[in-house]
Amino acid sequence: MSLRRSRIIGCGSYLPERVVTNAELGASVDTTDDWVVQRTGIRERRIAAKDQRCADLAREAARAALASAGVDPATGLDFIVLATTTPDNTFPATAARVQAALGMTRGMAFDVQSVCSGFIFALSVADNFIRTGQCRTGVVIGAEVYSRILDWEDRGTCVLFGDGAGAVVLSAVEGENGSGTGAGAGILSTHLHSDGRHYDLLYVDGGVSTTGTAGHVRMNGREVFKHAVTNLSGVAEEALAAHGLTPADISWLVPHQANKRIIDGVARKLGVPAERVVVTVDRHANTSAASIPLALDEAVGDGRIKAGDLVLMEAIGGGFSWGAALVRW
Ligand code: COA
């Protein structure tokens, strides 16, 4: 068994300046602050400025993560993996734009598209590059400008999403520190799933080979809700069982921030008390692939997540695709 694993050595995030409240949205669609808060827990979200691209948000989050890790992107990075559904262009990868902006001229940079579970998928890809010995150090970013693919006349979806970016720096740890299940710090394992039969419950009605336009988010919210709670609690249990752990061992649950009721439903099903769940959905809304690294950065930054803690991340998105990552901090 490999003694090498990857460890998160730095976190960073970026939120656009503009705050949009539910009341502000109520001026253009038939909704109220009460309705949105009760059904979702969302109070406000950040919206990117017109001239801000996905790569701009991603670059800022990556810079913050690299600074906290003390890694120089020009010399110390082997890869950038960026999870997004709202890239700057159809090609090149938004990660390549970020690579250039960071002054990184070696290594590789590519995007991963797995919608709201994108960060977990990207983290898993990066973790595997490190475990196999192909790379030592890299950045994993989740960055989104969902405001560009929302139908601002559809109250069922436009109130749910926001813009933002989060990033982590991963580095290889070897030997004693990386060996023994649950013993050393690092990513213990990642668990990924997809089920393409549910395409039509959550999708964008555009794309290069369909309409030739970017399209808008379409969703059957009620159905998504049911799948979300079942699949997320399932993959969380799978991750714990792989290490002989139970929900009582979790120090922090860092879920994808789609809806407070989904977060509460999963925590209740697992038996994780609310005070051990990191919640940002009230202020960020659903930032898709960015939501987990944004929440992580907040909880690491304010001292809630500490060395030795067991952190469970889980997310679900269109496809459906869903996954979990278990990390010893
Ligand atoms: N303001 C006011 N009313 C709204 C509204 C809004 N923003 N959005 C929808 N409604 C209305 C609907 O039109 C419907 O009205 P009707 O009964 O007159 O037709 C009513 O509220 C109930 O709609 P429904 O969609 O059944 O509500 P819900 O209780 O399922 O809540 C969601 C809607 C979207 C909040 C909820 O289904 C949800 O959060 N689903 C998961 C979505 C998600 O997280 N997706 C991303 C996963 S990564």
Residues whose N, C-alpha, C, O or C-beta is under 5 A from the ligand:
A	BS01	COA	D30 T31 T32 W35 R39 T40 C116 R155 G156 V159 G221 R222 V224 F225 A258 N259 I316 G317
